[in-house]
């Protein structure tokens, strides 16, 4: 790179206490700086920022609440992009639901814009009800019915439902390129009306320091399963609990907060598996690798088309094979280092668990394949793909 290209990343917030998208952003920004880019990150909801140390990239917090609604965030994003265009070679929009103002900006200005597709928030109002097909015809009526707010608030949101059905998608398609984190996400957005040529696949990558200094401790009379993530309906943890009921050969640790935690604990007790299933709640991200390394398998039983969870990368870094539902990007992410099952099928999941318990050679084989599969998501490989996109426009 002959000169420093200035990349401005626009996001809602940087919350490094939760992992996920903020961790991906932080690592991306750090690596781009190492590669010689000038990086600034602008947060439009800075009240949610949690950043623990100085960063090599610039962080700008803009709290524009002149219009205190969702539309206000869209207006603020457009204003921000206008303000910083003179010092920006390329904008990178980090959240799909910020793409509409970015597309509108691009239709009126010369600075190139790319946007990250790591969720379906651009058109979906309730991921818990997303079944892999409803995005093909996500109408205003369906948004109204699927939104989980009380009736009067849903009525007040009808203009937003209308806007998110067609106008905002149309504006989003005016950006230069959309970057899907998996082929499954690309497929969903294509089915939702985005042209194939507008979407490139640039996946998540692993954090090289995640499992530093951690050693495996996988010795037990049972198969030890692990789940890490939010406890909500779309994540399908109930399927895992029902599978555990059907086999006596597994224990499980459930890590994560969420609105369904109490319901899932009640289900565990009703199934009579309380002695075999522990709910740990929120665990500090720095301690998660100990749990992965102490587990035989990682289970991601999502009911919805999970885009590409960082937990899959973390499990492979710790040589912990994953059992994942076949919907979404998870089966692509784990490849031959994991096993897929049909979502919402506890009997099928129980059969896989029992088979692995009886066949430790199969587990060892999957562990070895974790090392091969994880290298596909090495930071240097993924950043190179991102640079190729930037080079087309900046």
C-alpha positions in Angstrom: 0.0 0.0 0.0 1.7 3.2 -1.2 -0.3 5.5 1.1 -2.4 5.2 4.2 -6.0 4.5 3.2 -8.4 6.0 5.7 -11.2 3.6 6.7 -14.1 4.9 8.8 -16.1 2.2 10.5 -19.6 3.2 11.6 -21.3 1.1 14.2 -23.9 1.4 17.0 -21.4 0.8 19.9 -18.2 -1.0 20.9 -19.0 -3.2 23.9 -16.1 -5.5 24.6 -17.8 -7.0 27.6 -20.1 -9.1 25.4 -17.9 -10.5 22.7 -19.6 -11.1 19.4 -19.8 -8.3 16.8 -17.8 -5.8 19.0 -14.9 -8.3 19.3 -14.9 -8.8 15.5 -14.8 -5.0 15.0 -12.0 -4.5 17.5 -9.8 -7.2 16.0 -10.5 -6.0 12.5 -9.6 -2.4 13.3 -6.4 -3.5 15.1 -5.3 -5.7 12.2 -6.1 -3.0 9.6 -3.9 -0.6 11.6 -1.1 -3.2 11.6 -1.5 -3.4 7.8 -0.9 0.4 7.5 -4.5 1.7 7.3 -5.7 4.7 9.2 -8.8 3.6 11.1 -11.4 5.5 12.9 -14.5 3.9 14.6 -17.6 6.1 15.0 -20.2 4.9 17.4 -23.8 6.3 17.1 -25.0 4.9 20.4 -22.0 5.7 22.6 -23.9 5.3 25.8 -23.5 1.5 25.3 -19.7 1.6 24.8 -17.5 -0.5 27.0 -13.8 -0.1 26.0 -11.2 -1.1 28.6 -7.9 0.2 27.2 -6.4 2.6 24.7 -6.7 1.4 21.1 -4.4 2.0 18.1 -7.4 3.3 16.2 -9.4 6.4 16.8 -12.8 6.1 18.5 -15.3 8.9 18.1 -18.5 8.9 20.1 -21.4 10.9 18.6 -24.6 11.1 20.6 -27.0 12.9 18.2 -30.5 12.5 19.8 -32.1 15.4 17.9 -34.6 12.9 16.7 -35.0 10.3 19.5 -36.3 7.4 17.5 -35.0 4.7 15.2 -35.3 7.2 12.3 -33.2 9.5 14.4 -30.3 7.0 14.3 -30.6 6.8 10.5 -30.6 10.6 10.2 -27.6 10.8 12.6 -25.7 8.2 10.6 -26.2 10.2 7.3 -25.0 13.4 9.1 -21.9 11.6 10.4 -21.0 10.3 7.0 -21.3 13.8 5.5 -19.2 15.2 8.3 -16.2 12.8 8.0 -16.2 12.3 4.2 -13.2 14.7 3.7 -11.0 12.5 5.8 -12.4 9.1 4.7 -11.3 7.0 1.7 -13.9 4.3 2.4 -16.8 3.8 4.8 -17.3 0.4 6.4 -20.8 0.1 7.9 -20.7 -2.5 10.7 -24.4 -3.1 11.3 -27.0 -4.0 8.6 -29.6 -1.7 10.0 -27.3 1.3 9.4 -27.1 0.4 5.7 -30.2 2.5 4.6 -28.7 5.9 5.5 -25.3 4.7 4.1 -27.0 3.8 0.8 -28.7 7.2 0.7 -25.4 8.8 1.4 -23.7 6.9 -1.4 -26.4 7.9 -3.9 -25.5 11.6 -3.3 -21.7 11.5 -2.5 -18.5 10.0 -3.9 -16.9 8.3 -0.9 -17.3 4.5 -1.4 -19.3 2.5 1.1 -19.2 -1.2 2.1 -21.5 -2.8 4.7 -21.2 -5.9 6.9 -24.0 -8.4 6.9 -23.8 -10.3 10.2 -27.4 -10.4 11.1 -30.9 -9.9 9.5 -31.9 -6.8 11.4 -32.2 -4.9 8.1 -35.6 -6.5 7.5 -36.4 -8.9 10.4 -38.1 -7.6 13.6 -37.9 -10.8 15.6 -35.2 -13.4 15.1 -36.9 -15.8 17.5 -39.6 -16.3 14.8 -37.3 -16.5 11.8 -37.7 -19.9 10.3 -35.4 -19.8 7.2 -38.3 -19.1 4.8 -40.3 -16.1 6.1 -37.7 -13.6 4.8 -38.9 -14.4 1.3 -42.1 -12.5 2.0 -41.6 -10.4 5.1 -44.5 -8.0 4.7 -45.7 -5.1 6.8 -48.4 -7.4 8.2 -45.9 -10.1 9.2 -43.6 -7.5 10.9 -46.6 -6.3 12.8 -47.6 -9.8 13.9 -44.0 -10.9 14.7 -42.9 -7.9 16.7 -43.0 -8.8 20.4 -44.0 -5.4 21.8 -47.4 -4.7 23.2 -50.2 -3.7 20.8 -50.1 0.1 21.1 -46.4 0.2 20.5 -46.7 -2.1 17.5 -49.3 0.3 16.1 -47.0 3.2 16.7 -44.2 1.3 14.8 -46.3 0.7 11.6 -44.4 3.5 9.7 -41.1 1.7 10.7 -42.5 -1.6 9.5 -43.4 -0.1 6.2 -40.1 1.6 5.9 -38.2 -1.6 6.6 -40.2 -3.7 4.1 -39.2 -1.9 0.9 -37.7 1.7 1.1 -34.9 0.9 3.5 -33.9 -2.3 1.5 -33.9 -0.2 -1.7 -31.6 2.4 -0.1 -29.3 -0.3 1.2 -28.7 -1.6 -2.2 -27.1 1.6 -3.2 -23.9 0.9 -1.3 -20.9 -0.4 -3.3 -20.6 -3.8 -1.7 -22.2 -5.9 1.1 -19.9 -8.3 3.0 -21.8 -11.4 4.2 -20.1 -13.4 7.1 -21.2 -16.7 5.5 -22.7 -18.1 2.3 -25.9 -18.7 4.3 -26.2 -15.0 5.0 -25.6 -14.2 1.4 -28.3 -16.6 0.4 -30.9 -15.1 2.8 -30.2 -11.5 1.6 -30.4 -12.6 -2.0 -33.8 -14.2 -1.3 -34.7 -10.9 0.4 -34.0 -9.1 -2.9 -30.3 -8.1 -2.9 -28.6 -8.8 -6.2 -25.9 -11.6 -6.0 -23.2 -9.3 -7.5 -23.6 -6.9 -4.6 -22.6 -9.5 -2.0 -19.2 -10.9 -1.2 -18.4 -13.4 1.5 -15.9 -12.1 4.1 -16.2 -14.4 7.2 -15.4 -13.8 10.8 -11.9 -14.7 11.9 -10.5 -16.1 15.1 -8.8 -14.1 17.9 -5.2 -15.5 18.0 -4.9 -14.8 21.7 -8.1 -16.5 22.7 -6.8 -19.9 23.8 -3.2 -18.9 24.7 -1.7 -20.9 27.6 -4.8 -23.1 28.0 -4.4 -26.9 28.0 -7.1 -29.5 27.4 -8.5 -31.5 30.3 -11.0 -33.8 28.6 -11.2 -36.8 30.8 -14.6 -37.9 32.1 -16.9 -40.9 32.3 -19.5 -39.0 30.4 -19.5 -36.9 27.2 -19.2 -33.3 28.3 -21.2 -30.9 26.2 -21.0 -27.1 26.2 -23.2 -24.3 25.0 -22.1 -20.6 24.9 -24.5 -17.9 23.8 -27.7 -16.0 24.5 -30.5 -17.8 26.1 -33.4 -17.0 23.8 -35.9 -19.0 21.8 -34.0 -18.8 18.5 -30.9 -20.4 20.0 -32.7 -23.7 20.5 -31.2 -24.6 23.9 -34.4 -26.4 24.7 -33.6 -28.9 22.0 -30.2 -29.6 23.7 -32.0 -30.2 27.1 -34.5 -32.6 25.6 -31.7 -34.5 23.8 -29.8 -34.8 27.2 -33.0 -36.3 28.6 -32.9 -39.0 25.9 -29.3 -40.2 26.8 -27.7 -40.8 30.1 -24.2 -40.5 28.6 -23.9 -36.7 28.6 -23.5 -33.8 31.0 -23.7 -30.2 29.9 -22.7 -26.7 30.9 -24.8 -23.8 29.6 -23.1 -20.4 29.6 -24.8 -17.1 28.8 -27.5 -14.7 29.9 -30.8 -14.2 28.2 -34.6 -13.8 28.6 -35.2 -17.6 28.6 -32.8 -18.5 31.3 -35.5 -19.1 34.0 -37.7 -21.0 31.5 -34.8 -23.2 30.5 -33.9 -23.9 34.1 -37.5 -24.9 34.8 -37.5 -27.2 31.7 -34.2 -28.8 33.0 -35.8 -29.5 36.3 -39.1 -30.8 34.8 -37.0 -33.2 32.6 -35.2 -34.5 35.7 -31.7 -33.7 34.4 -30.7 -31.1 37.0 -27.8 -33.1 38.2 -26.4 -33.3 34.7 -26.9 -29.7 33.4 -25.3 -26.6 35.0 -26.3 -23.0 34.1 -23.4 -20.7 34.7 -24.8 -17.4 33.5 -22.5 -14.8 32.1 -18.8 -15.8 32.2 -16.0 -13.4 31.7 -14.8 -13.8 28.1 -11.2 -14.3 29.2 -12.2 -17.4 31.1 -14.3 -19.0 28.4 -11.4 -21.0 26.9 -11.1 -23.0 30.1 -14.7 -24.2 29.5 -14.1 -25.1 25.9 -11.0 -27.0 26.7 -12.7 -29.0 29.4 -15.6 -30.1 27.1 -15.7 -32.9 24.6 -18.2 -31.2 22.2 -19.6 -27.8 21.7 -23.3 -27.7 20.8 -25.0 -25.0 18.8 -28.7 -26.1 18.4 -30.1 -22.9 16.7 -33.6 -22.9 15.4 -33.0 -19.9 13.1 -30.4 -19.4 10.3 -27.5 -18.4 12.6 -25.2 -16.2 10.5 -21.8 -17.3 11.8 -21.2 -17.2 15.6 -17.7 -16.5 16.9 -18.3 -19.3 19.4 -17.7 -21.8 16.6 -14.2 -20.3 16.0 -13.5 -20.4 19.8 -14.5 -24.0 20.1 -12.3 -25.1 17.1 -9.4 -23.1 18.6 -9.7 -25.3 21.7 -10.0 -28.5 19.6 -13.6 -29.0 20.7 -15.7 -30.3 17.8 -19.1 -28.8 17.3 -22.5 -30.3 16.8 -24.6 -27.7 15.0 -28.0 -27.4 13.5 -28.0 -27.5 9.7 -29.8 -24.1 9.2 -27.7 -21.0 8.7 -24.0 -20.7 8.4 -22.9 -23.0 11.2 -22.4 -26.2 9.3 -20.4 -24.3 6.6 -18.2 -22.7 9.4 -17.3 -26.0 11.1 -17.0 -28.1 7.9 -15.5 -31.5 8.5 -14.6 -30.5 12.1 -18.2 -30.8 13.2 -21.5 -32.7 12.7 -24.8 -31.2 11.7 -28.4 -32.2 12.7 -31.9 -31.0 11.8 -33.0 -28.0 13.9 -35.5 -28.8 16.6 -34.9 -32.5 16.5 -33.7 -33.6 20.0 -33.8 -37.3 19.1 -31.4 -36.8 16.2 -29.1 -34.7 18.5 -29.2 -37.4 21.2 -28.3 -40.1 18.7 -25.2 -38.1 17.6 -24.1 -37.5 21.2 -24.5 -41.2 22.0 -22.6 -42.2 18.9 -19.7 -39.9 19.9 -19.7 -41.3 23.4 -19.3 -44.8 22.1 -16.7 -43.8 19.5 -13.8 -41.8 21.1 -11.8 -42.4 17.9 -14.3 -40.3 16.0 -14.0 -37.5 18.5 -10.2 -37.6 18.2 -10.6 -37.4 14.4 -12.9 -34.4 14.7 -10.4 -32.7 17.1 -7.6 -33.1 14.5 -9.8 -31.6 11.8 -10.5 -28.6 14.0 -6.9 -27.5 13.4 -7.3 -27.7 9.7 -10.7 -26.0 9.6 -9.8 -23.1 11.9 -6.9 -22.0 9.6 -9.5 -21.1 6.9 -10.5 -18.3 9.3 -7.0 -17.1 10.2 -6.9 -13.3 10.6 -4.4 -12.9 7.8 -6.5 -14.8 5.3 -9.7 -13.0 6.1 -8.1 -9.5 6.2 -6.6 -10.2 2.8 -10.2 -10.8 1.5 -11.3 -7.6 3.0 -8.4 -5.7 1.5 -9.3 -6.9 -1.9 -12.8 -5.4 -1.5 -11.3 -2.1 -0.3 -8.9 -2.0 -3.2 -11.7 -2.1 -5.7 -13.0 1.2 -4.4 -10.5 3.1 -2.2 
